Amino acid sequence: MAGHSKWKQIKHRKAAADAKRGQAFTKLIKEITVAARQGGGDPVGNARLRSAIEAARAANMPADNIDRAIKKGTGELEGVTYDEVIYEAYGPGGAAIMIQVTTDNLNRTVAEIRHMFSRFGGNLGAPNSVAWLFDKKGQIYLDATRYDEDAVMEAALDAGAEDVVRESDQFVITTQPGDLHAVVDALRARNIQPVESELALKPKNTVTVQGPDAARLIKLVDALEEHEDVAKVSSNFDIDAETLAAVSG
């Protein structure tokens, strides 16, 4: 997970630029709508919706936008019907990639994703070709410059977290999917505020990618994450921090 967590740090730094492109709100609205459609409009009983709402609030989305997205999901307001699908692929350097898509036009989206792989290298695979390389986990990210490591470790493990690691300027806390919100709440009760929390696909092992393959892989992942129909990208790559920063501009 080391490589992809480093990527997460770079994505945090690029968040403001992404928001300016107008894609952040679009993706968040889709996630809220789908979560409400599948699990109902009450975040207390719908963990996915709660996560989506918290992400939207963290991005400073107006409350009215959140409310409308929920109502579109529950059918109280008319809205677009989205399909969800996960594409599995291999990228440059043999990195396994999972692409979670939310779209109103699957044919258009898969054609555009195939084009990205054609441009940057790699190819889409059959179902279950790489899914077995990942586990579904809760992931919580903290600013490591703000909190004492021992205090974070104690609070997280007492609340049921599986693991806490420091990677550069962030702590990464791993939980079972069903324990994510309990651990977040426990951290907040001790005045430890997460930067982000999510349900993620965590690789069981990593693949080291170097040189030109690393540059192509980062360009591919960046292009995928910027696509308006791509909700989330997970990969098992490990690229050293210096190379990662260089190829990410």
LINNORDA-V22046 format. One record per pair of residues at least 12 apart in sequence whose C-alpha atoms are under 10 Angstrom apart, sorted by the first residue. I is the first residue (numbers start at 1). J is the second residue. Records with the same first field share a line. If there is no record, write none. Layout:
BEGIN
I = J ; J
END
This chain:
BEGIN
1 = 172 ; 201 ; 202 ; 203 ; 204 ; 205 ; 206 ; 207 ; 234 ; 235 ; 236 ; 237 ; 238
2 = 165 ; 166 ; 167 ; 172 ; 203 ; 205 ; 206 ; 236 ; 237 ; 238 ; 239 ; 240 ; 241
3 = 167 ; 206 ; 207 ; 208 ; 209 ; 235 ; 236 ; 237 ; 238 ; 239 ; 240 ; 241 ; 244
4 = 202 ; 203 ; 206 ; 233 ; 234 ; 235 ; 236 ; 237 ; 238 ; 239
5 = 141 ; 167 ; 168 ; 170 ; 171 ; 172 ; 202 ; 237 ; 238
6 = 167 ; 168 ; 169 ; 170 ; 238 ; 239 ; 240 ; 241 ; 244 ; 245
7 = 218 ; 221 ; 222 ; 237 ; 238 ; 239 ; 241 ; 244 ; 245 ; 248
8 = 141 ; 170
9 = 141 ; 167 ; 168 ; 169 ; 170
10 = 244 ; 245 ; 248 ; 249
11 = 222 ; 225 ; 248
12 = 195 ; 196
14 = 248
15 = 59
16 = 59
18 = 225 ; 226
19 = 59
21 = 226
22 = 228
23 = 225 ; 226 ; 227 ; 228 ; 229
24 = 56 ; 59 ; 61 ; 226 ; 228 ; 231
25 = 55 ; 56 ; 59 ; 60 ; 61 ; 62 ; 65 ; 66
26 = 228 ; 229 ; 231
27 = 52 ; 56 ; 102 ; 227 ; 228 ; 229 ; 230 ; 231 ; 232
28 = 52 ; 53 ; 55 ; 56 ; 57 ; 59 ; 61 ; 66 ; 69 ; 231
29 = 52 ; 53 ; 56 ; 61 ; 65 ; 66 ; 67 ; 68 ; 69 ; 70 ; 72 ; 73
30 = 52 ; 69 ; 70 ; 72 ; 73 ; 80 ; 81 ; 82 ; 102 ; 103 ; 228 ; 229 ; 231
31 = 48 ; 49 ; 51 ; 52 ; 53 ; 55 ; 56 ; 69 ; 70 ; 73 ; 82 ; 102 ; 231
32 = 48 ; 49 ; 50 ; 51 ; 52 ; 53 ; 55 ; 56 ; 66 ; 67 ; 68 ; 69 ; 70 ; 71 ; 72 ; 73
33 = 49 ; 52 ; 66 ; 67 ; 68 ; 69 ; 70 ; 71 ; 72 ; 73 ; 74 ; 75 ; 79 ; 80 ; 81 ; 82
34 = 48 ; 49 ; 52 ; 69 ; 70 ; 72 ; 73 ; 74 ; 81 ; 82 ; 83 ; 84 ; 102
35 = 47 ; 48 ; 49 ; 50 ; 51 ; 52 ; 53 ; 69 ; 70 ; 73 ; 74
36 = 48 ; 49 ; 50 ; 52 ; 69 ; 70 ; 71 ; 72 ; 73 ; 74 ; 75
37 = 49 ; 69 ; 70 ; 71 ; 72 ; 73 ; 74 ; 75 ; 81 ; 82
38 = 73 ; 74
39 = 73 ; 74
40 = 70 ; 71 ; 73 ; 74 ; 75
41 = 67 ; 69 ; 70 ; 71 ; 72 ; 73 ; 74 ; 75
42 = 70 ; 74
43 = 70
47 = 177 ; 178 ; 180 ; 181 ; 199
48 = 181 ; 198 ; 199
49 = 70
50 = 181
51 = 180 ; 181 ; 196 ; 197 ; 198 ; 199
52 = 66 ; 197 ; 198
53 = 66 ; 67 ; 69 ; 70
54 = 196 ; 197 ; 198
55 = 195 ; 196 ; 197 ; 198
58 = 195 ; 196
80 = 103 ; 104
81 = 102 ; 103 ; 104 ; 105
82 = 101 ; 102 ; 103 ; 104 ; 105 ; 106 ; 229
83 = 101 ; 102 ; 103 ; 104 ; 105 ; 106
84 = 100 ; 101 ; 102 ; 103 ; 104 ; 106 ; 229 ; 230 ; 231
85 = 99 ; 100 ; 101 ; 102 ; 103 ; 106 ; 110 ; 230
86 = 98 ; 99 ; 100 ; 101 ; 102 ; 127 ; 131 ; 230 ; 231 ; 232 ; 233
87 = 99 ; 100 ; 101 ; 110 ; 113 ; 124 ; 125 ; 126 ; 127 ; 128 ; 129 ; 130 ; 131 ; 233
88 = 100 ; 123 ; 124 ; 125 ; 126 ; 127 ; 128 ; 129 ; 130 ; 131 ; 234
89 = 114 ; 117 ; 122 ; 123 ; 124 ; 125 ; 126 ; 127 ; 128 ; 129 ; 130 ; 131 ; 235
90 = 117 ; 121 ; 122 ; 123 ; 124 ; 125 ; 129 ; 130 ; 217 ; 235
91 = 117 ; 120 ; 121 ; 122 ; 123 ; 124 ; 213 ; 214 ; 216 ; 217 ; 218 ; 220 ; 221 ; 235 ; 237
92 = 117 ; 120 ; 121 ; 122 ; 123 ; 209 ; 210 ; 212 ; 213 ; 214 ; 215 ; 216 ; 217 ; 218 ; 220 ; 237
93 = 121 ; 122 ; 207 ; 208 ; 209 ; 210 ; 211 ; 212 ; 213 ; 214 ; 216 ; 217 ; 237
94 = 121 ; 122 ; 207 ; 208 ; 209 ; 213 ; 217 ; 236 ; 237
95 = 122 ; 130 ; 206 ; 207 ; 208 ; 209 ; 213 ; 214 ; 217 ; 235 ; 236 ; 237 ; 238
96 = 122 ; 124 ; 125 ; 129 ; 130 ; 131 ; 133 ; 134 ; 203 ; 206 ; 207 ; 234 ; 235 ; 236 ; 237
97 = 122 ; 123 ; 124 ; 125 ; 130 ; 131 ; 133 ; 134 ; 203 ; 221 ; 233 ; 234 ; 235 ; 236 ; 237
98 = 124 ; 130 ; 131 ; 133 ; 134 ; 201 ; 232 ; 233 ; 234 ; 235 ; 236
99 = 113 ; 124 ; 221 ; 224 ; 225 ; 230 ; 231 ; 232 ; 233 ; 234 ; 235
100 = 225 ; 229 ; 230 ; 231 ; 232 ; 233 ; 234
101 = 227 ; 228 ; 229 ; 230 ; 231 ; 232 ; 233
102 = 228 ; 229 ; 230 ; 231 ; 232
103 = 228 ; 229 ; 230 ; 231
104 = 229
105 = 229
106 = 229
108 = 229
109 = 227 ; 228 ; 229 ; 230
110 = 124 ; 229
112 = 224 ; 227
113 = 220 ; 223 ; 224 ; 227 ; 229 ; 230
116 = 219 ; 220 ; 221 ; 223 ; 224
117 = 216 ; 217 ; 220 ; 221 ; 223 ; 224
118 = 220
119 = 216 ; 219 ; 220
120 = 213 ; 215 ; 216 ; 217 ; 218 ; 219 ; 220 ; 221 ; 223
121 = 213 ; 216 ; 217 ; 219 ; 220
122 = 216 ; 217 ; 220
130 = 203 ; 235 ; 236
131 = 201 ; 203
132 = 203 ; 204
133 = 201 ; 202 ; 203 ; 204 ; 205 ; 206 ; 235 ; 236
134 = 200 ; 201 ; 202 ; 203 ; 204 ; 205 ; 234 ; 235 ; 236
135 = 176 ; 177 ; 200 ; 201 ; 202 ; 203 ; 204
136 = 175 ; 176 ; 177 ; 199 ; 200 ; 201 ; 202 ; 203
137 = 162 ; 173 ; 174 ; 175 ; 176 ; 177 ; 178 ; 179 ; 180 ; 198 ; 199 ; 200 ; 201 ; 202 ; 203
138 = 161 ; 162 ; 173 ; 174 ; 175 ; 176 ; 177 ; 178 ; 179 ; 180 ; 181 ; 183 ; 197 ; 198 ; 199 ; 200 ; 201 ; 202
139 = 161 ; 163 ; 164 ; 172 ; 173 ; 174 ; 175 ; 176 ; 177 ; 180 ; 184 ; 196 ; 197 ; 198 ; 199 ; 200 ; 201 ; 202
140 = 156 ; 161 ; 164 ; 170 ; 171 ; 172 ; 173 ; 174 ; 175 ; 180 ; 181 ; 183 ; 184 ; 193 ; 194 ; 195 ; 196 ; 197 ; 198 ; 199 ; 200
141 = 164 ; 166 ; 170 ; 171 ; 172 ; 173 ; 174 ; 193 ; 194 ; 195 ; 196 ; 197 ; 198
142 = 166 ; 169 ; 170 ; 171 ; 172 ; 173 ; 192 ; 193 ; 194 ; 195 ; 196 ; 197
143 = 166 ; 168 ; 169 ; 170 ; 171 ; 172 ; 192 ; 193 ; 194 ; 195 ; 196
144 = 166 ; 167 ; 168 ; 169 ; 170 ; 171 ; 172
145 = 168 ; 169 ; 170 ; 171
146 = 169 ; 170 ; 192 ; 193
147 = 170 ; 171 ; 191 ; 192 ; 193
148 = 192
149 = 164 ; 165 ; 166 ; 171
151 = 187 ; 190 ; 192
152 = 164 ; 165 ; 171 ; 173 ; 187 ; 190 ; 192
153 = 165 ; 171 ; 173
154 = 187
155 = 183 ; 184 ; 186 ; 187 ; 188 ; 189 ; 190 ; 192
156 = 173 ; 174 ; 175 ; 182 ; 183 ; 184 ; 186 ; 187
157 = 173 ; 174 ; 175 ; 183
158 = 183 ; 186 ; 187
159 = 175 ; 179 ; 180 ; 182 ; 183 ; 184 ; 185 ; 186 ; 187
160 = 174 ; 175 ; 176 ; 179 ; 180 ; 182 ; 183 ; 186
161 = 173 ; 174 ; 175 ; 176 ; 179 ; 180 ; 182 ; 183 ; 184
162 = 174 ; 175 ; 176 ; 179
163 = 175
168 = 241
170 = 195
171 = 194 ; 195
172 = 194 ; 196 ; 197
173 = 194 ; 197
174 = 197 ; 199 ; 200 ; 202
175 = 199
176 = 199
177 = 198 ; 199 ; 200
178 = 199
180 = 197 ; 198 ; 199
181 = 197 ; 198
184 = 196 ; 197
200 = 232 ; 233 ; 234
201 = 232 ; 233 ; 234 ; 235 ; 236
202 = 234 ; 235 ; 236
203 = 234 ; 235 ; 236 ; 237
204 = 236
205 = 236 ; 237 ; 238
206 = 235 ; 236 ; 237 ; 238 ; 239
207 = 235 ; 236 ; 237 ; 238 ; 239
208 = 236 ; 237 ; 238 ; 239 ; 240
209 = 236 ; 237 ; 238 ; 239 ; 240 ; 243
210 = 237 ; 238 ; 239 ; 240 ; 243 ; 244
211 = 239 ; 243 ; 247
212 = 247
214 = 237 ; 238 ; 239 ; 240 ; 243 ; 244 ; 247
215 = 239 ; 243 ; 244 ; 246 ; 247 ; 248
216 = 247
217 = 237 ; 239 ; 247
218 = 237 ; 239 ; 244 ; 247 ; 248
219 = 247 ; 248
221 = 233 ; 234 ; 235
222 = 248
END
